[in-house]
Structures are given as structure tokens and as C-alpha cells.
Amino acid sequence: MFKNSIPFITALLLTCSSVNIFAAEVNIYSARKENLIKPLLDKFTAETGIKTNLITAQADTLLTRMINEGRNTPADLLITVDAGRLYRAVQADLFQPIESSAILKIVPEHLRDPDGYWVGLSLRARVIFYAIDRVQPGQLSTYEDLADPRWKNRICIRSSNNIYNQSLVASMIASNGQEATQKWAEGLVSNLARKPAGGDRDQIKAAAAGQCDIAIGNTYYYGKMLDNEKDPAQVEAAKKMAIFWPNQNDRGAHVNVSGAGISKYSKNRENAIRLLKYLLSPAAQEWYASINYEYPVIDDTSILATLSKWGAFKSDALNLSRLGELNREAVIIMDRAGWK
């Protein structure tokens, strides 16, 4: 009885193994909210037949989860925001090199890891917003200028705990060095109109309400405020503000990315590569621009009319991996400056 069962059992095991190996699926851990990634995943499945399994959570939560799961992680792809977090994932040995010339070719070198562990998927700029009734654009110039005493009690910015601000400071260290950046941070803090509180939208709303004249924030928050049909107050606040692109005569405005890397222990690596290619396609890039007001990372995409209205700008070409490398120094400088 048992002897005759062996061929059947062996065949069954081989069949199950084959199903597992060639399963048309890909598992995604995403720090992007479901509504900002799920529609694209659904389109990917419709076009390729590859099933997408999505888990969303806070960025740091997902990093910790993957570290704890180790080689048992089901994740094939990690999508997260800010190059600083992507750098942390590399340092935690969570990624494997992407090794796809098609992907690496279309993403500009400064918007991807030098060793190919992650690539940017969408571009966001962190800029100056000014109250149009109290500030003239000709009064503005650079991030560095925000430390000038003439901006005393006129600036709103969120907490130093925010990685977007940490990456901004890291970019300034890369450009100006630690000593100059320390002096700048101290000057900026002395010019704050209030203790940092809330997110980027809160800074824009505070400036619109007259609590300050200048706010620092990411451009996509401004776009979403202008297009917020459910909250007319946000629309009105945004209309009282305008974008100023800093440092256009030197390195350019500070930019960052949302990006992705393939899990070191991915069991569906080829499907993860196919998904990455799809997320970098013109159609997906245009979707990011129209839904979340983020700039494309590839050159051959049309940009949403709203983004075009903000004008062309020069962006900092610093390789974004430097933002992660300099994060510790940035946090130390912010702490020393009393940036709460």
C-alpha cells in the first residue's frame, strides 16, 4: 500500500512545488496609503494577470516588520517615502540589487541608489510658500536666506522629528558643510513664528491665517489643498499662498522621492521587477501627477496642468542616498539649534 503510494505522493509534491514557484503574484509592503497605490496595482494586474497582495502601514513600522521577519518575510517589494528611509532599508540589509538595465536606464542617476538597491518612483519638492498679500517673491531667494533676521517671527515649519525636514537639512550639509548648516539652523529657529506643530498643510494654513508669512512644505500638499472639494477652508487657505522655488541661481530646489526596492528574500523577484517597470511607465507616472501632484522621475511624461502652472524649476542634482548618509548629522544639528 505505502509502496504504491510513493509515486503519487511524489507527483503531488512536485505539482504543489511548481504551483508555488510559478505563482503569478507579488507581495507589496507600502508606506503609501492604499488609495495612492491600489488603483495602479489593479491596473497592473489587469494588464499582466499578476495578482498583487498589498499591506500598508507607516514607513518605520514596515521597516521594523521586515527586519523582524528576516528571510521569512513575504514581502517582494517595499514602497516607501523619502530617500532617508530607503537608505535605512539598505543599511538594514533589506534589499537586493535590482539588476534591471531597463529600470536603471530610465531613472536618473541621482534619483536612485548608487548600487542599484532602490529607485525613485515619484518626485516631490520641498519649497518655500509665501503669503501673497504680505511677501513679494523678489524678497525671497534661497533656503539659506531664511536665517536672515529680517524673517524674525515670520516662518512656520514642522517638527525636527519629521524626516522631510531632516532630509532638507542633510541636503544643506552636503552643499554647505556642517558648520555653516549649524549656523543656518540656529538662525532659522530664531525666526520661527511659533513652535513647530502639525504637518505641512498646517504650516500653509497658519501662514494663510496670518500666524506667519512663510511656510516650508512639500508641493504635493499644496496641490491637494487646492483640489480639496470636501474642505473649502483648505482651498481658500491655499489660494492665499504661492510657491517660491529656492536656490534657482545655484544648486536648485531640494527634492526627494517616494521609491521602492526589491526585498532581499523576495520569492517573486521577476514579478517585482515587472511591477517596478510598470510603476515607472508613462501611464503610471502621469497618474501620480494627476492624483497626488507629484512630479515624474522619468523624462517622457506629460505633467498635469496644475503642476505646469507652478512653473519650471531647477532641482538639486545631489544623489539622494546622501540624505540618508547625512541624516544623523542633520538630526544632531537640529537638536543643537533647539529645533523642537
C-alpha positions in Angstrom: 0.0 0.0 0.0 2.6 2.5 1.1 5.0 1.4 -1.7 2.4 2.1 -4.4 1.6 5.5 -2.9 5.1 6.9 -3.2 4.9 7.9 -6.9 1.5 9.6 -6.3 2.8 11.5 -3.3 6.0 12.5 -5.2 3.9 13.7 -8.1 1.7 15.7 -5.8 4.6 17.4 -4.0 6.2 18.3 -7.4 2.9 19.8 -8.5 2.5 21.8 -5.4 6.1 23.0 -5.6 5.6 24.1 -9.2 2.5 26.0 -8.4 4.4 27.8 -5.6 7.4 28.6 -7.8 5.4 29.9 -10.7 2.6 31.6 -8.8 1.7 34.8 -10.6 1.7 37.1 -7.7 3.7 39.8 -6.0 3.6 40.9 -2.4 4.0 44.6 -1.6 4.6 46.4 1.6 3.7 50.0 1.1 4.1 53.1 3.2 1.9 54.9 0.7 -1.7 55.0 1.6 -3.9 52.4 -0.2 -5.7 54.9 -2.3 -2.4 56.2 -3.6 -1.2 52.8 -4.8 -4.0 50.3 -5.1 -5.5 51.7 -8.3 -2.2 51.3 -10.0 -1.8 47.8 -8.7 -5.2 46.9 -10.0 -4.3 48.2 -13.5 -1.1 46.2 -13.3 -3.0 43.0 -12.5 -5.5 43.7 -15.3 -2.6 44.1 -17.8 -0.4 41.3 -16.7 -2.5 38.7 -14.8 -0.1 39.0 -11.8 -2.0 39.2 -8.5 -0.9 41.9 -6.1 -1.1 41.4 -2.4 -0.8 44.7 -0.6 0.0 45.6 3.0 0.0 49.2 4.0 1.4 50.8 7.2 3.6 53.6 8.5 7.1 53.6 6.9 9.1 52.9 10.0 6.6 50.1 11.0 7.2 48.3 7.7 11.0 48.6 8.1 10.8 47.1 11.6 8.5 44.4 10.4 10.8 43.3 7.5 13.8 43.3 9.9 11.9 41.1 12.3 10.7 38.8 9.6 14.1 38.3 8.1 14.3 35.6 5.4 10.7 34.6 6.3 9.3 37.9 5.1 6.6 37.5 2.4 7.5 41.0 1.0 8.7 41.1 -2.6 8.7 44.9 -2.8 8.9 47.7 -0.3 7.5 51.1 -1.4 8.2 53.9 1.0 8.6 57.7 1.1 11.8 59.8 1.5 15.3 58.7 0.4 16.3 58.8 4.1 14.1 55.8 4.8 15.2 54.0 1.6 18.8 54.4 2.9 17.8 52.9 6.2 16.4 49.9 4.4 19.7 49.4 2.6 21.6 49.7 5.8 19.3 47.1 7.4 20.2 44.8 4.5 16.5 44.5 3.4 17.1 44.9 -0.3 18.8 43.1 -3.2 20.2 44.9 -6.2 17.5 45.5 -8.8 19.8 44.4 -11.7 17.4 45.5 -14.5 19.1 47.7 -17.1 15.6 48.7 -18.4 14.8 50.2 -15.0 18.1 51.7 -14.1 18.3 53.3 -17.6 15.2 55.4 -17.3 15.6 56.6 -13.7 18.1 59.5 -13.4 21.2 58.5 -11.5 20.7 61.0 -8.7 17.2 59.6 -8.0 18.3 56.0 -7.4 20.7 54.2 -5.1 24.3 54.2 -6.5 24.5 50.4 -6.1 21.0 49.8 -7.5 19.2 48.8 -4.3 16.3 51.2 -4.8 14.9 53.6 -7.4 12.7 56.7 -7.1 9.1 56.3 -8.3 7.9 59.9 -8.0 9.5 63.2 -7.2 8.5 65.8 -4.6 9.9 69.2 -4.0 10.2 70.8 -0.5 10.0 74.6 -1.1 9.0 78.0 0.3 5.4 79.1 0.3 4.7 82.7 0.9 1.6 84.8 1.8 0.8 86.7 -1.4 -0.5 89.7 0.5 2.5 90.2 2.7 5.5 88.9 0.9 6.8 89.8 -2.6 8.6 87.0 -4.5 11.5 89.4 -5.1 12.2 89.3 -1.3 12.9 85.6 -1.5 16.0 83.8 -2.8 17.4 80.7 -1.0 16.9 78.4 1.9 19.9 79.9 3.4 18.3 83.4 3.4 15.6 82.2 5.7 18.1 82.5 8.6 18.3 86.3 8.0 17.0 88.3 11.0 14.5 90.1 8.7 12.4 87.0 8.8 12.1 87.2 12.6 8.8 85.7 13.8 7.7 85.1 10.2 8.4 81.4 9.4 6.3 78.3 10.0 7.8 74.8 9.7 7.0 71.4 11.1 9.0 69.5 13.8 12.6 68.3 13.5 11.3 64.8 14.0 9.9 64.9 10.5 12.2 63.1 8.1 11.3 65.5 5.3 12.9 68.3 7.3 15.8 66.0 8.3 16.5 65.4 4.6 16.3 69.1 3.8 19.0 69.8 6.4 21.0 66.8 5.2 21.0 68.4 1.7 22.3 71.6 3.1 25.1 69.8 4.9 26.1 68.3 1.6 26.1 71.7 -0.1 27.4 74.0 2.7 29.1 71.8 5.3 28.2 71.1 8.9 29.5 74.4 10.4 27.5 76.7 8.0 24.4 74.5 8.3 24.6 74.6 12.1 24.6 78.4 12.0 21.8 78.4 9.4 19.6 76.1 11.6 20.1 78.4 14.6 19.1 81.4 12.5 16.0 79.6 11.2 14.9 78.6 14.6 15.2 82.1 15.9 13.0 83.2 13.1 10.1 80.8 13.8 6.7 82.5 14.4 5.6 79.6 16.6 6.6 76.3 18.0 6.6 73.6 15.2 3.3 71.7 15.2 1.3 69.7 12.7 2.1 68.7 9.2 2.9 70.6 6.0 -0.7 71.6 5.4 -0.9 73.1 8.9 2.1 75.3 8.1 0.4 76.6 4.9 -2.8 77.2 6.8 -1.0 79.0 9.6 0.6 81.3 7.1 -2.7 81.9 5.3 -4.2 82.8 8.6 -1.5 85.4 9.4 0.4 83.4 12.1 3.5 83.6 9.9 4.3 84.9 6.4 6.4 81.9 5.1 5.8 78.2 5.3 8.1 75.3 4.3 6.4 72.3 2.8 6.2 69.7 0.0 4.4 70.9 -3.1 2.0 68.0 -3.4 0.3 69.0 -0.1 -0.3 72.4 -1.6 -1.8 70.8 -4.7 -4.1 68.6 -2.7 -5.3 71.6 -0.7 -6.2 73.5 -3.8 -8.2 70.5 -5.1 -9.9 69.6 -1.8 -13.6 69.7 -2.7 -14.6 68.3 0.8 -12.9 71.2 2.7 -13.4 74.7 1.2 -11.3 76.1 4.0 -8.2 74.3 2.7 -8.8 75.6 -0.8 -9.2 79.2 0.5 -6.0 78.9 2.6 -4.0 77.6 -0.4 -5.2 80.4 -2.6 -3.7 82.9 -0.2 -0.3 81.3 -0.7 2.1 80.9 -3.6 5.1 78.7 -4.4 8.7 80.1 -4.5 11.4 77.9 -5.9 14.6 78.5 -3.8 18.2 78.4 -5.0 17.5 78.7 -8.7 20.8 80.5 -9.2 22.9 77.8 -7.7 22.1 74.1 -6.7 18.4 74.2 -7.2 15.4 73.4 -5.1 15.5 70.5 -2.6 13.8 67.4 -4.0 13.1 63.9 -2.6 11.3 60.8 -3.8 8.9 58.1 -3.0 10.7 54.9 -4.0 11.0 51.2 -3.9 13.4 48.3 -3.5 13.1 44.6 -4.0 13.2 42.5 -0.8 16.4 40.6 -0.3 14.4 37.5 0.3 11.8 38.0 -2.4 10.2 34.8 -3.7 8.6 36.5 -6.7 11.6 38.6 -7.9 10.7 38.7 -11.6 7.2 39.8 -10.8 8.5 42.5 -8.6 10.7 43.7 -11.4 7.7 43.7 -13.8 5.8 45.8 -11.2 8.6 48.3 -10.9 8.8 48.7 -14.6 5.0 49.3 -14.7 5.2 51.9 -11.9 7.9 53.7 -14.0 5.8 53.6 -17.2 4.5 57.0 -18.6 0.9 56.0 -17.7 1.7 55.3 -14.0 3.9 58.5 -13.8 1.1 60.6 -15.2 -1.3 59.0 -12.6 1.0 60.1 -9.7 1.0 63.6 -11.1 -2.8 63.8 -11.5 -3.8 62.1 -8.2 -1.1 63.2 -5.8 0.5 66.2 -7.5 4.0 64.6 -7.6 6.5 65.1 -10.4 7.6 62.2 -12.6 11.0 60.7 -12.3 11.2 59.9 -16.0 11.5 62.4 -18.8 8.9 61.3 -21.3 5.8 62.0 -19.3 3.3 64.9 -19.7 2.8 66.8 -16.5 -0.6 67.7 -15.0 -1.7 71.2 -15.9 -1.8 72.1 -12.2 1.9 71.3 -11.9 2.8 73.2 -15.0 1.1 76.3 -13.6 3.7 76.3 -10.8 6.4 76.9 -13.3 9.5 75.1 -14.4 12.3 74.9 -11.8 15.8 73.8 -11.3 16.2 70.9 -8.8 19.2 69.9 -6.7 21.0 67.1 -8.5 22.5 65.7 -5.3 22.4 61.9 -5.2 19.6 61.3 -2.8 21.4 58.5 -1.0 23.4 61.3 0.6 20.3 62.4 2.5 20.4 59.1 4.4 24.1 59.1 4.9 23.9 62.6 6.5 20.7 62.0 8.4 22.5 61.5 11.8 24.5 64.7 11.4 21.3 66.6 10.4 19.4 65.4 13.5 22.4 66.5 15.7 22.4 69.9 14.1 18.7 70.4 14.5 18.8 69.3 18.2 21.7 71.7 18.9 19.8 74.5 17.3 16.8 73.9 19.6 14.6 72.9 16.7 11.8 71.1 18.5 
